[in-house]
Amino acid sequence: MMLLEVKNLKVYYRTTKGIVQAVDDVSFSVEEGESLGLVGESGCGKTTAVKAILRLFPTNIAHVSGTIEYKGQNILQMTFDELSRMRWKEISMIPQSAMNALDPVYTIEDQIREAIQAHDEISYPEALQKIYSLFDLVGVERSRLKDYPHQLSGGMLQRACIAMALVCGPKIILADEPTTALDVVVQDNILQRINELHKKIKASMILSSHDISVIAETCDKVAVMYAGQFMEYASSQKIFGYPFHPYTLGLRQAFPSIKGTKKKLIAIKGYPPNLINPPRGCRFASRCPFMKEACVAEDPPLIEVEPLHFSRCIRADAIDEIRGRVLIEETWEKTSPLPNRWVRRKTESGTMDVKQDEMIEVRDLRKYFPLEKGFLSSLFSREETKFLKAVDGISFDIHPGEILGLAGESGCGKTTTAKTLVGLYTPTTGKILFGGQEITELMVQDKKRWARTAQYIFQNPYESLNPRQTVLDAVIEGLKIHRIGTKEERVEMAAQALSRVKIMPPSDFFDRFPHQLSGGQRQRISIARALVLNPKLVIADEPVSMLDVSIRAEVINLLKELTEQMHLASLFISHDISLIRYICDRTAIMYLGKIVEIGPTDEIIDHPFHPYTQLLLSAVPVPDPEAGRIRIKLHGDVPNPINLPPGCRFGPRCERATDACRHDEPEQIQVGKDHFVLCHEIL
């Protein structure tokens, strides 16, 4: 039975620069028990289309037209009372950011109970029992209901939001980027839970995401959105198996997969059009390497290219030739190649060259955070100070020209390791050596000097740049601090750095502020700012987790090219094992402050030894609806890092754990060339 039918939906926003055509003539339908995926880059209209179903419009809405029929009734014509009764009860929503979705001054129980009692006349004990059953369903302990949002992890908050969306038994669930920025294990648990609930309660679902592997594994039908329109619309099998639009093909080539042959990611060049004045003809034409004059002559319609498969491309008859050409990187190349030579940086003492033999070595590094006592407990309690052992005795090295990947769940110690390496944290114990010389004391006594050697690229491109600084000021700030070059030389160095990260022409961006840039441009400028000092060590901490698939491919390829050209020692932190596979030479897997496995990336992925590594790899989604994967069952939650279990730290969650695992610390075992595992039970 058809539950929801959207016809010719248009949603426009009013801005100071004009009317933005966010969603422009979109049509789709959802049957009972069916799941629809919306995939595309940021700004394509996914979230606007999803929120329009609940009539959640911002105050600057300028125009809404078309119909959104739910069980034959047009939602756009409902009264406020009718709309209030329909929300939660008939159609509910799982929001994108669970961290910001719940009220911080109410407990989880109070917020979910409010949603129930707003729609049903139900007593407190009955409401509580209903909430208990939902928390059991989503896999969260009932005791956490008394907690406030800040006391729950990101994964728990997302599950609480799922429970809240299900509390009134809706017929349709809207999920807007429900797993963005979650680590791979939590993401897999959330997706598995959503799939199980989708089948169990037989509710329909609309899922929006820029992660095509999530869409492929979750949805029956897929709509590929670009610049406010559907470019392609069909079953998941057809979209991922036999696509008919160049944009769909481009997204697939730009997205990493842990399966199949390892190859370079091929990015879609350019940027989406300005939706204040959309171009005539196909909106993808300016970025499409297969464009013909006819493509820009008139707007292409969404046509049925085969039964129940729709594409907005006038070149559908040449799709077989196009499919072959998308595999060639030069097909998508529209920009000039990177310069072959990086400008040397000049100082008062002359020119400084990069030595080829400078290696970063980390030996038995520990970083403990003391837990402060309250005033009264510090006076009357004789208990010893407890420590959070964020990093607990890890060793590794990074050679010039090499990228070491660091992977693991949130809270495993990845970012603490990175911040300790660059001197933002002081090591508790252990050594950090650079070119054979210990620099641990240098990091404490002369952080400024070490900062020229080690640079950090932060996760969020929207927060890593000062909103009051122009691009030029941001890039040359480090040169000013270290008194490198004259004013004119600094501008030249900034231009060289921006050219290297493909911000072209650099002078056009000098006077722009961060809010005038796209997410990909901001991240590339953050990279230019890190590289302008010509560092020896670069740490990239989740640098692409918040970027679209095509922009992500550009940044990943750029980091790899720059590491090779500048002979950098690079540490790449990510929870996305698929990305690590494409960019990293070697990979270290962290769990609760320990490196449990380290070795060549291909060996780690093809022949993992540690049960935790096997778990991480089994949790990675694959952009192929036909490719089934076997999930490894996980027992319990991550142990409390303040009161760590004896023996192997993964032991309480490992199905292969023995008595030795539960009582004795495992020792590192070599299982191959440069491949080491911290485990009692090597199979």
GULO-660064 format. One record per residue (C-alpha): residue in three letters; x, y, z. Coordinates in steps of 0.001 Angstrom, whole numbers, plus 500000, padded with zeros to 6 digits. Layout:
BEGIN
AlaXYZ/...
***
This chain:
BEGIN
Met500000500000500000/Met501269503487499123/Leu501864505473502322/Leu503578508605501082/Glu503596510256497678/Val505514513454496936/Lys504760515197493627/Asn506580518166492068/Leu507875519427495410/Lys509567522835495329/Val511081524481498397/Tyr512810527861498040/Tyr514589529932500726/Arg514952533700500943/Thr518508534984501546/Thr520141538410501412/Lys521557537543497982/Gly518369536149496470/Ile516039533152496403/Val517764529755496799/Gln515993526928494950/Ala516894524257497511/Val514481521591496208/Asp513259522036492653/Asp510521519769491273/Val511160516511493136/Ser508784513536493060/Phe508978510168494844/Ser506864507643496710/Val507225505268499656/Glu505196502125500119/Glu504362500407503398/Gly507499498735504816/Glu509742500219502111/Ser512988502161502643/Leu514124505029500411/Gly517642506483500438/Leu518516510055499454/Val522204510425498579/Gly524235513383497357/Glu526638516157498328/Ser525976518785501005/Gly523605521447499756/Cys521919519148497230/Gly518561519364499044/Lys518441516040500962/Thr517682517503504392/Thr515239520067502996/Ala513308517309501194/Val513181515177504354/Lys512111518015506657/Ala509471519157504158/Ile507590515905504845/Leu507034517089508428/Arg506655520699507275/Leu509722521733509259/Phe510684524928507451/Pro512960527738508664/Thr511664531282509060/Asn513206532386505754/Ile511021530077503673/Ala510058531870500453/His508085529353498416/Val506635525849498826/Ser504584524111496156/Gly503649520643495005/Thr501958517992497129/Ile503062515686499963/Glu500273513153500385/Tyr500230510873503412/Lys497431508301503214/Gly495744510543500665/Gln495903513741502757/Asn498132516641501644/Ile500493517510504508/Leu501140520963503029/Gln497442521820503493/Met497004520421507012/Thr495983522704509865/Phe498383523181512759/Asp496362520811514985/Glu496281518132512279/Leu500014518517511753/Ser500717518219515495/Arg498701514998515703/Met500499513560512671/Arg504030514283513912/Trp505515511532516128/Lys502296509497515892/Glu502314508885512129/Ile505684510232510929/Ser508685510727513203/Met512281511804512707/Ile515747510693513817/Pro517804513927513678/Gln521295514302512258/Ser523140515424515383/Ala522028513531518467/Met524383515691520557/Asn522220518746519823/Ala518815517097519404/Leu517906516625523069/Asp517237519275525715/Pro520265519401528050/Val518217520334531169/Tyr515835517343531037/Thr516609513688531642/Ile516247511231528760/Glu513194509693530442/Asp511397513031530812/Gln511893513921527150/Ile510679510593525775/Arg507745510459528207/Glu506688513948527095/Ala506469512734523487/Ile504237509802524532/Gln501885511764526761/Ala501484514515524154/His499757511998521858/Asp498300509261524110/Glu496342509337527354/Ile498605507038529294/Ser499626506800532956/Tyr503165507345534178/Pro503807503621534950/Glu502465502618531517/Ala504588505245529777/Leu507659504135531728/Gln507085500494530817/Lys506795501471527164/Ile510062503404527363/Tyr511758500434529065/Ser510750498116526233/Leu512068500594523645/Phe515405500956525431/Asp515684497170525481/Leu514904497199521773/Val517631499717520879/Gly520187498136523217/Val520631500741525977/Glu520483499963529704/Arg517317501145531423/Ser519349502860534139/Arg520556505438531576/Leu517025506892531390/Lys517767508925534515/Asp520843510458532869/Tyr521055513828531164/Pro522172514025527499/His525748515100528360/Gln526210511893530386/Leu525697509623527368/Ser528122508781524570/Gly527341509722520969/Gly526206506188520161/Met523916506020523193/Leu522413509417522391/Gln521698508309518835/Arg519983505164520128/Ala517962507287522565/Cys516835509427519611/Ile515840506242517749/Ala513792505117520761/Met512170508552520902/Ala511295508353517197/Leu509632504954517725/Val507798505741520941/Cys504420506515519331/Gly504550503680516780/Pro504932505774513595/Lys504279504399510124/Ile507200506341508566/Ile510618507086510088/Leu512742509900508648/Ala516480509487509367/Asp518633512482508436/Glu522339511538508399/Pro521876509403511551/Thr525489508141511658/Thr527546511232510685/Ala530863511450512608/Leu530207508220514583/Asp533001505684514699/Val532671502574512550/Val531567500167515314/Val528942502549516729/Gln527780503344513167/Asp527401499654512387/Asn525444499057515601/Ile523118501979514835/Leu522517500854511240/Gln521957497269512307/Arg519502498436514942/Ile517654500649512434/Asn517428497756509955/Glu516163495351512617/Leu513540497807513823/His512536498650510259/Lys511789494969509613/Lys510332494223513051/Ile507810497054513277/Lys507264497140509475/Ala507608500911509372/Ser508657502673506179/Met511847504692506240/Ile513493507583504388/Leu517240507791505031/Ser519406510681503835/Ser523195510395503758/His526274511330501733/Asp527699507878502602/Ile526708505681499664/Ser527765502473501442/Val525252503180504228/Ile522529503760501637/Ala523499500623499683/Glu523225498364502730/Thr520048499900504129/Cys517633501028501406/Asp515329499340498878/Lys515155502374496579/Val517657505200496052/Ala517342508752494763/Val520591510485493787/Met520215514255494373/Tyr522244517096492904/Ala521557520847493049/Gly517976520404494243/Gln516938517787491673/Phe516914514008491298/Met519597512922488849/Glu518688509239489126/Tyr515942507249490852/Ala515644503447490956/Ser516041500358493114/Ser519233500083495140/Gln520400497164492980/Lys520031499201489779/Ile521602502383491150/Phe524713500617492419/Gly524851497844489872/Tyr523931499550486600/Pro523712503350486989/Phe522601505590484119/His523838509034485188/Pro527454510363485121/Tyr527002511929488562/Thr526069508565490092/Leu529088507007488391/Gly531284509817489706/Leu530071509324493291/Arg530888505622493105/Gln534414506283491817/Ala535050508858494545/Phe533921506606497401/Pro536369504195499058/Ser535467500555499579/Ile537175498000501748/Lys536305495360499147/Gly537736494912495662/Thr540934496198494088/Lys542803499023495794/Lys542919502026493478/Lys543233505783493642/Leu540037507636494455/Ile538797509667491494/Ala537235512949492613/Ile534531514896490801/Lys536174518208489949/Gly534530521579490501/Tyr531579522597492673/Pro527777522487492485/Pro526096525496490827/Asn524720528515492642/Leu521044527728493312/Ile520123531412493424/Asn520575531489489661/Pro520720527845488507/Pro522302527370485067/Arg520229526540482057/Gly520253522914481036/Cys521669520069483090/Arg522857521334486477/Phe525710518821486499/Ala526983519921483067/Ser529776522199484346/Arg531377519246486180/Cys530514516504483703/Pro533340515337481403/Phe530757513911478985/Met528870517183478411/Lys527622518042474909/Glu526104521307473641/Ala522651519788473899/Cys523167519299477646/Val523066523062478270/Ala520473523936475648/Glu517473523026477803/Asp516623521401481134/Pro516727517599480766/Pro513658515736482054/Leu513762512758484407/Ile513053509943481936/Glu512480506225482374/Val515564504581480832/Glu514399501080481738/Pro511456499776483784/Leu511254501685487096/His514673503254486502/Phe514754507033485937/Ser517678509251484891/Arg518017512991484183/Cys520575512620481384/Ile520109513066477638/Arg523104510798476978/Ala521548507667478461/Asp521932505931475088/Ala525746506313475378/Ile525933505107478977/Asp527975501969478174/Glu530777504098476678/Ile530543506523479617/Arg530825503701482174/Gly534133502633480661/Arg535570506148480634/Val534707507026484261/Leu537308504504485410/Ile540080506660483900/Glu541290509452486164/Glu542181511745483261/Thr538492511758482288/Trp537665513809485383/Glu540832515919485403/Lys540075519573484673/Thr542692521363486750/Ser546412521843486208/Pro548751519357487913/Leu550476520162491164/Pro553787522017490884/Asn556763519669490849/Arg558806521594493365/Trp557927523096496734/Val559388526535497471/Arg562145526475500058/Arg561440528570503111/Lys563926531311503901/Thr564863532458507368/Glu567303534908508804/Ser569871532109508909/Gly569416531137505275/Thr567635528397503384/Met566456525281505257/Asp566220521977503392/Val564302518857504351/Lys566534515989505426/Gln565591512652503940/Asp566519510560506991/Glu564433512318509658/Met562112509759511240/Ile559579510071514055/Glu559974507383516716/Val557594506883519635/Arg558752504593522435/Asp556538503371525299/Leu554499506603525285/Arg552009507145528090/Lys549596509982528754/Tyr547567509800531982/Phe545009512391533091/Pro544502512695536886/Leu540892512794538019/Glu540442515728540363/Lys538664515156543672/Gly535991517420545036/Phe536899519850547806/Leu535380517795550648/Ser536655514454549386/Ser540170515903549070/Leu539992516933552755/Phe538520513773554264/Ser539344510993551824/Arg542686509213551789/Glu542039507459548517/Glu544816507680545981/Thr544294509882542947/Lys542791507943540076/Phe544023508343536515/Leu542431508089533114/Lys544977506115531103/Ala544241507610527699/Val547500506364526129/Asp549187503503527952/Gly552549502368526605/Ile552491502546522804/Ser555408502413520369/Phe555602503089516641/Asp557622504993514057/Ile556831507044510954/His559337507339508118/Pro559595510407505831/Gly557274509966502851/Glu555112507470504759/Ile551547507707506060/Leu550728505755509217/Gly547026505196509852/Leu545627505196513392/Ala542199503568513739/Gly539872502583516547/Glu536617503462518293/Ser535968506864519833/Gly537779507146523150/Cys540551504670522295/Gly543298507308522548/Lys543877508309518911/Thr543498512066519350/Thr545367512059522676/Thr548277510344520915/Ala548219512972518168/Lys548039515943520531/Thr550874514521522626/Leu553031514181519507/Val552640517858518589/Gly553139519078522152/Leu549564520061522997/Tyr549794517502525824/Thr552909516749527871/Pro553777513022527913/Thr553450511313531300/Thr556300508941530430/Gly557976507631527307/Lys560126509039524546/Ile559513510829521250/Leu562540510929518967/Phe563081512928515807/Gly565999511975513575/Gly567385509889516450/Gln567352512790518929/Glu564969512835521875/Ile562700515869521654/Thr560387515197524619/Glu562129517915526669/Leu562165520268523677/Met558383519944523439/Val558110521187527021/Gln560832523872526993/Asp560461525263523451/Lys557042524439522023/Lys557390527169519430/Arg560444525516517909/Trp558754522096517795/Ala555644523666516252/Arg557647524426513110/Thr558445520727512816/Ala555037519221513681/Gln551764520585512307/Tyr548160519549513020/Ile545207519432510592/Phe542009519435512646/Gln538808517493512040/Asn536236520224511549/Pro536954522652508684/Tyr534103524857509915/Glu535825525521513259/Ser539546525272512477/Leu539754528699510789/Asn539311532016512570/Pro536098533551511134/Arg537645537040511417/Gln540776536213509451/Thr541027536313505686/Val542523533333503870/Leu545830535177503424/Asp546026536120507117/Ala545280532525508164/Val547980531020505936/Ile550762533503506781/Glu550017533583510523/Gly552562530830511211/Leu555190532604509089/Lys554711535757511167/Ile554948533882514474/His558223532249513457/Arg559522535419511753/Ile560016533723508416/Gly560560535940505377/Thr559628539517504545/Lys556055540649503967/Glu556364540106500221/Glu558017536699500664/Arg555232535594503001/Val552603536451500392/Glu554587534471497809/Met554894531499500181/Ala551148531648500881/Ala550437531660497133/Gln552716528642496688/Ala551001526785499549/Leu547512527534498212/Ser548534526470494702/Arg549839523205496069/Val546454522400497642/Lys544682523365494404/Ile543199526691495521/Met543472528384492146/Pro544172531174491468/Pro545403531917495025/Ser545042535693494715/Asp541282535315494188/Phe541005533775497668/Phe543360536024499634/Asp540621538430500795/Arg537874535877501390/Phe536640534931504857/Pro535842531324505928/His532061531774505611/Gln532584532561501911/Leu534176529153501272/Ser532842525636500831/Gly533735522880503289/Gly536279521392500889/Gln537922524776500288/Arg538172525417504033/Gln539827522062504629/Arg542329522607501817/Ile543196526023503235/Ser543692524378506643/Ile546118521979504950/Ala547929524892503243/Arg548258526648506602/Ala549808523505508103/Leu552239522987505207/Val553439526573504675/Leu556019526115507467/Asn557443523113505591/Pro557034520735508577/Lys558561517288508940/Leu555541515730510703/Val551902516314509748/Ile549023514912511787/Ala545612514786510121/Asp542925514099512745/Glu539734512883511025/Pro540269515527508311/Val537433514369506031/Ser534772512911508359/Met532474515907507803/Leu533057516305504050/Asp531054515088501071/Val532168512039499148/Ser533587513926496137/Ile535331516573498272/Arg536611513807500549/Ala538276512082497589/Glu540027515325496584/Val541388515914500092/Ile542525512286500503/Asn544350512274497163/Leu545885515649498009/Leu547245514468501371/Lys548775511397499762/Glu550420513420496944/Leu551806516041499334/Thr553237513395501674/Glu555176511891498765/Gln556266515201497211/Met557323516921500437/His558708513733501997/Leu556537514223505080/Ala556054511833507957/Ser552248511752508236/Leu549877510365510851/Phe546331509911509525/Ile543645509371512169/Ser540282507983511118/His537516505640512201/Asp536892504903508506/Ile538943501808507630/Ser538027502177503948/Leu539790505558503825/Ile542795504212505690/Arg543081501438503116/Tyr543410503964500301/Ile545813506426501876/Cys547982504674504488/Asp551144502620504019/Arg550937501089507486/Thr548119500991510030/Ala547955500817513830/Ile544745499673515541/Met544128501198518987/Tyr541877499980521780/Leu541667501602525235/Gly545072503238525044/Lys546940500251523565/Ile548016499448520012/Val546614495926519570/Glu547819495422515984/Ile550218497267513688/Gly551574496430510269/Pro551340497079506513/Thr547817498288505690/Asp547115495612503067/Glu548115492866505502/Ile546051494346508327/Ile542952494417506105/Asp543475491180504183/His544816489103507090/Pro543782490636510433/Phe544921488694513506/His543514490526516513/Pro539792489918517271/Tyr539269493669517641/Thr540754494357514193/Gln538462491676512763/Leu535519493362514506/Leu536377496785513038/Leu536680495356509521/Ser533390493463509813/Ala531646496717510784/Val532668498593507615/Pro529691499061505241/Val530189498239501564/Pro528714500326498682/Asp527110497252497116/Pro523604496071498084/Glu524405492558496835/Ala527611492155498860/Gly526634490493502098/Arg529005490814505019/Ile529292488768508184/Arg529114490916511296/Ile531097489794514322/Lys529013489642517466/Leu530256491972520185/His529687491351523880/Gly529031494255526234/Asp530205497856526150/Val533681499384526230/Pro535134498929529768/Asn535488501935532033/Pro538884503494531145/Ile539326504571534777/Asn538912501022536135/Leu540448498925533393/Pro539935495157533480/Pro542896492886534290/Gly544561491010531466/Cys543655491855527875/Arg541553495009527702/Phe539451493573524906/Gly538909490334526850/Pro535499491231528387/Arg534051491757524876/Cys535919488991523013/Glu534174485701522238/Arg537579483965521999/Ala538776485093525442/Thr540398482465527680/Asp541409482532531351/Ala544833483837530329/Cys543161486714528470/Arg541236487667531588/His544194487644533973/Asp547474488189532112/Glu548606491174530042/Pro549266489969526476/Glu552684490480524923/Gln553326491748521414/Ile553856488911518924/Gln555358489244515455/Val553176487500512876/Gly554838488783509704/Lys557320491318508395/Asp556619494553510316/His553316493015511470/Phe552788492786515254/Val549776491740517352/Leu549002492185521067/Cys547025489006521732/His547171485671523616/Glu545119483766521050/Ile546759484076517625/Leu544914481819515190/
***
